[in-house]
């Protein structure tokens, strides 16, 4: 039997697994197969590449196969697609996408890190030219080539989640008119409506047209070129290009074909060691589902941070280690034009779903001393479990100061702090950095009042 | 017996006490006596006022006596100095500094919030014109008037602590040559030398001359105006003005005269309810000493955040409440030119003093995704207690991103997290906000390696 490690997917999770396995075992043969032409790129940077904030796509590419071979002695094969896993005889079937030839690669340990794929909405005409999804670097290059070569004046984005909104900003950077179509009555469902409304205002301020409660039912080529977008109710919009950003789903086809168990949310099911249901097979990253540390329930929140960490755990354990992944609390942040928005822990809906009685308070406060030039507003919503007084969630929107303040909440929530303990924190103060009472503490203080009123 | 609250000092602590007592008891007569002409100003903003970052001194003044009367029904008397406390008969002796008359004001409850005073170094010639200290708003106005009316080309600062360095930046904003004289072989003793060295480099980059190991022994008026500064070894420097920023000490004269107990560090001794040794007398803010939450030992760290919080506690309790102040962990941050530096918890020296075995690691990492424009470096030092693996301190220097990242550590330290727990945190990531592995997590990971190596 081969003593080696085979990794399916040169994703962040896959490459983290390979690198960590190498640290654990300097002599283990490690082989990575990647379907696309690129490994371990910063896919979260793609909207910024499309929006010309980042000009050179190579900046998003952290490592090359050559680097991995030379520096880590890891064999990376790009444009090699794993098309099957034989869990009995312990080999993967690999197709060289350049030559077309297929071969079997035996494995000792196997890490599945196939990532996620874009959900392509089943809308008639979705296959027309000029309609894109964005998941990997090749998608990004295609979109940017289209923008550079065509005279795009009107664009449409399907979906008002984080990626959809980041793409709206990217396209506005080109001076393009942008319509966003969202089926739900609201944007950013991770965030409660008081705060997502602030982001709606930011979109409006930046001339992005948002159509909520709006279902696109058909795409048609327009006579003079471009597309017609038809929405329910038969409204017709012009667009020179469309990006569908309605979400991603775990890429589990290989795993399912190999009878590896998936979970209730559709991701590959793994234990805290990142072990799948099949011996010697591990999985990590956006193809798996994980656990929420607060509710202990399965969640599917495909994010780069989680993928990297899970990859490390899977790689270390595949190389003989015994480390665990503790789950996530769902911390997320993004910048939409000049407004940053972030969330961590549970929101009111997910807290109720978990059987808790959420008490919340919302405040607005400055991010620096009020008298210090450039001081801006931050909105904070804090969510507390009535029974335990523990902080279980927080959301923010406002200036750049949102970015790492959300992590104070993330830390407090993970530590199981009550709102009283949060209120007593000795946080940093200097006029260019924070007001005397940081917005986090103001939120804690308001949270206490809300809790004691109930 | 009077049922009222008298507050000595319109400081942040004093005004917080008054305001909180009002919240607790809407009908309690509340009287505040303030020696200077201003109350509850943002004294941490003074260096920025001097440096013209803040042009109007009124921006630093949060509230006026008129506002406090109208909005809170609190009687504030400025230019009224309390010159004695009679703890037996329960009254304070007050001098009206305008009229010169003196009167007795009975108290039911008394809060002492007399703040701190600048340490004036005992150097011959310290009384010469053009030599200043900076503590209150009137000091700030005097310094700015001097800068505005005199042709100051050369200035000297005594002391390379936070305030001394902030003042160096303020004076460089005027285009003035600045020499800093520091008796110690290093700057910023709160911060370990690996990081304070980065601030030294920032001073040099901004043409501030730093003389370490340098004791000023005399000031003399120069013949052509200005001053001669003579240092040990008889080196002579010219200066048109000097600011002594060698530290502050608790203003305890009144308390000591009234036989109210002071602590081992010279501040008024208070229990966790902010009660002094004397019945019905409370104290809060920079005139008191407090406790470090990690070592449980007394510390004197006069900061605006602590003063505000202690004032609230003292005021609430003086009005019949029963809340406690849990102590501090010494979180501090400042901006020196373009470098932010911050500290929280124990440093290596204070950890050893507390009988711990500190293990540390230092890392350098980007504050945003490396490919995102404007990404800058952050240096992080993490300090771990070898016996418990708990995080007990952290220090940072670098970009603006330092400011609130230190609070992630402050939260983790307060929660008693181990470095392993810190390493597992689900922190926010987006390219404009953080790299995939936040510098805090990189530091945790390096801390684990350092811990496991020992």
Interface residues (C-beta under 8 A of the other chain):
Chain A: X12 X42 X44 X45 X48 X53 X54 X59 X60 X293 X303 X304 X305 X306 X308 X326 X328 X329 X330 X331 X332 X333 X334 X335 X340 X342 X344 X369 X371 X372 X373 X400 X401 X403 X404 X405 X406 X407 X408 X410 X411 X412 X414 X415 X416 X417 X421 X424 X425 X426 X427 X428 X429 X430 X431 X432 X433 X434 X436 X437 X438 X440
Chain B: X12 X42 X44 X45 X48 X53 X54 X59 X60 X293 X303 X304 X305 X306 X308 X326 X328 X329 X330 X331 X332 X333 X334 X335 X340 X342 X344 X369 X371 X372 X373 X400 X401 X403 X404 X405 X406 X407 X408 X410 X411 X412 X414 X415 X416 X417 X421 X424 X425 X426 X427 X428 X429 X430 X431 X432 X433 X434 X436 X437 X438 X440
